[in-house]
């Protein structure tokens, strides 16, 4: 079996995050609040690793630079939406609306990224580079998840 490329890993992570959002949206609020730290941990590790490895690499490509900046801004808005969601008091009527907004934001980011930025990246990177970035992405994501594990366990 060939080694995964950065594209393979991003597609897998995007599917996993979408599934976590689906699970939270389908659950009663009390249960969803219990699942939220796992989503925050997964999405944060994914986003930070992607920013460091792929976005950091693509910032040097003139064709991708503007889309990378947009992607960074989208990820920052998503982090803020999740932080806002975490701060809502239990039973707040805004919970489901804000959760839906965060889920829509993540899905939109993934869709635009796959359709625009990754199309440029696939032209800019060789298969060997995509495989090397995948290894770096996995290592960075694992490091970040380790750093975040205390947050997920303390909630």
C-alpha positions as CSV (number, residue, x, y, z in Angstrom):
1,X,0.0,0.0,0.0
2,X,1.5,3.4,-0.9
3,X,2.2,6.0,1.7
4,X,-0.6,8.5,2.2
5,X,-0.3,12.0,0.7
6,X,-1.3,15.2,2.3
7,X,-4.5,15.1,0.2
8,X,-5.4,11.7,1.6
9,X,-4.9,12.9,5.2
10,X,-6.9,16.1,4.7
11,X,-9.8,14.3,3.1
12,X,-9.8,11.8,6.0
13,X,-9.7,14.5,8.7
14,X,-12.3,16.6,6.9
15,X,-14.7,13.6,6.9
16,X,-13.9,12.8,10.6
17,X,-14.7,16.4,11.6
18,X,-17.9,16.5,9.6
19,X,-19.0,13.3,11.3
20,X,-18.2,14.8,14.7
21,X,-20.3,17.8,13.9
22,X,-23.1,15.5,12.7
23,X,-22.9,13.6,15.9
24,X,-23.1,16.7,18.0
25,X,-26.0,18.2,16.0
26,X,-28.0,14.9,16.4
27,X,-27.4,14.6,20.2
28,X,-29.3,16.4,23.0
29,X,-27.5,19.5,24.2
30,X,-26.2,17.9,27.4
31,X,-24.6,15.0,25.5
32,X,-23.3,17.3,22.7
33,X,-21.6,19.4,25.3
34,X,-19.8,16.3,26.6
35,X,-18.6,15.6,23.0
36,X,-17.6,19.2,22.2
37,X,-14.1,19.0,23.8
38,X,-13.3,16.0,21.5
39,X,-14.4,18.0,18.4
40,X,-12.4,21.1,19.6
41,X,-9.3,18.9,20.1
42,X,-9.6,17.2,16.7
43,X,-10.4,20.4,14.7
44,X,-7.7,22.4,16.5
45,X,-5.0,19.7,15.9
46,X,-6.1,19.4,12.2
47,X,-6.2,23.2,11.6
48,X,-2.9,24.0,13.4
49,X,-1.0,21.1,11.7
50,X,-2.5,22.1,8.3
51,X,-1.5,25.8,8.9
52,X,2.1,24.9,9.9
53,X,2.7,22.2,7.2
54,X,0.6,22.8,4.1
55,X,-0.3,26.5,4.4
56,X,3.2,27.4,5.5
57,X,4.5,25.7,2.4
58,X,1.9,27.2,0.0
59,X,2.4,30.8,1.3
60,X,5.5,30.8,-0.9
61,X,3.5,30.0,-4.1
62,X,2.1,33.1,-5.7
63,X,-0.9,31.2,-7.1
64,X,-2.0,30.0,-3.7
65,X,-1.1,32.9,-1.4
66,X,-4.4,34.7,-1.4
67,X,-6.4,31.5,-0.9
68,X,-4.1,30.5,2.0
69,X,-4.7,33.8,3.7
70,X,-8.5,33.3,3.2
71,X,-8.2,29.8,4.6
72,X,-6.3,31.1,7.7
73,X,-9.0,33.6,8.3
74,X,-11.8,31.0,7.9
75,X,-10.0,28.7,10.5
76,X,-9.7,31.6,12.9
77,X,-13.4,32.4,12.6
78,X,-14.2,28.7,13.2
79,X,-12.0,28.6,16.3
80,X,-13.8,31.7,17.6
81,X,-17.2,30.1,16.9
82,X,-16.2,27.0,18.9
83,X,-14.9,29.1,21.7
84,X,-18.2,31.0,21.8
85,X,-20.1,27.8,21.8
86,X,-18.1,26.5,24.7
87,X,-18.8,29.6,26.7
88,X,-22.6,29.5,26.3
89,X,-24.4,28.5,29.5
90,X,-26.2,25.2,29.5
91,X,-29.7,25.5,28.3
92,X,-29.0,28.6,26.3
93,X,-31.5,28.9,23.4
94,X,-28.6,29.9,21.1
95,X,-26.8,26.6,21.5
96,X,-28.3,24.8,18.5
97,X,-28.1,27.8,16.2
98,X,-24.4,28.5,17.1
99,X,-23.6,24.8,16.7
100,X,-25.2,24.7,13.3
101,X,-23.3,27.9,12.3
102,X,-20.0,26.4,13.4
103,X,-20.8,23.2,11.5
104,X,-21.7,25.1,8.4
105,X,-18.5,27.2,8.7
106,X,-16.4,24.0,8.9
107,X,-18.2,22.3,6.0
108,X,-17.9,25.5,3.8
109,X,-14.2,25.8,4.6
110,X,-13.5,22.2,3.7
111,X,-15.5,22.5,0.5
112,X,-13.8,25.7,-0.7
113,X,-10.4,24.4,0.3
114,X,-10.9,21.2,-1.6
115,X,-12.2,23.0,-4.7
116,X,-9.8,25.9,-4.8
117,X,-6.7,25.7,-2.7
118,X,-6.0,22.0,-3.0
119,X,-6.5,22.2,-6.7
120,X,-3.7,24.8,-6.8
121,X,-1.6,22.7,-4.4
122,X,-1.9,19.6,-6.5
123,X,-0.4,21.5,-9.4
124,X,2.4,23.0,-7.3
125,X,3.5,19.8,-5.4
126,X,4.9,16.6,-6.8
127,X,3.6,13.3,-5.4
128,X,6.9,12.9,-3.4
129,X,6.4,16.4,-1.9
130,X,2.7,15.5,-1.1
131,X,3.9,12.3,0.7
132,X,6.6,14.2,2.6
133,X,4.1,16.8,3.7
134,X,1.8,14.1,4.9
135,X,4.5,12.7,7.2
136,X,5.2,16.1,8.6
137,X,1.5,16.8,9.0
138,X,0.9,13.5,10.9
139,X,3.8,14.3,13.2
140,X,2.7,17.9,13.8
141,X,-0.9,16.8,14.4
142,X,0.2,14.2,16.9
143,X,2.3,16.7,18.7
144,X,-0.5,19.2,18.9
145,X,-3.0,16.6,20.1
146,X,-0.6,15.7,22.8
147,X,-0.4,19.3,23.9
148,X,-4.2,19.5,23.8
149,X,-4.9,16.3,25.6
150,X,-5.0,17.9,29.0
151,X,-7.7,20.3,27.8
152,X,-9.9,17.5,26.6
153,X,-9.4,15.5,29.8
154,X,-10.1,18.4,32.2
155,X,-13.5,19.2,30.9
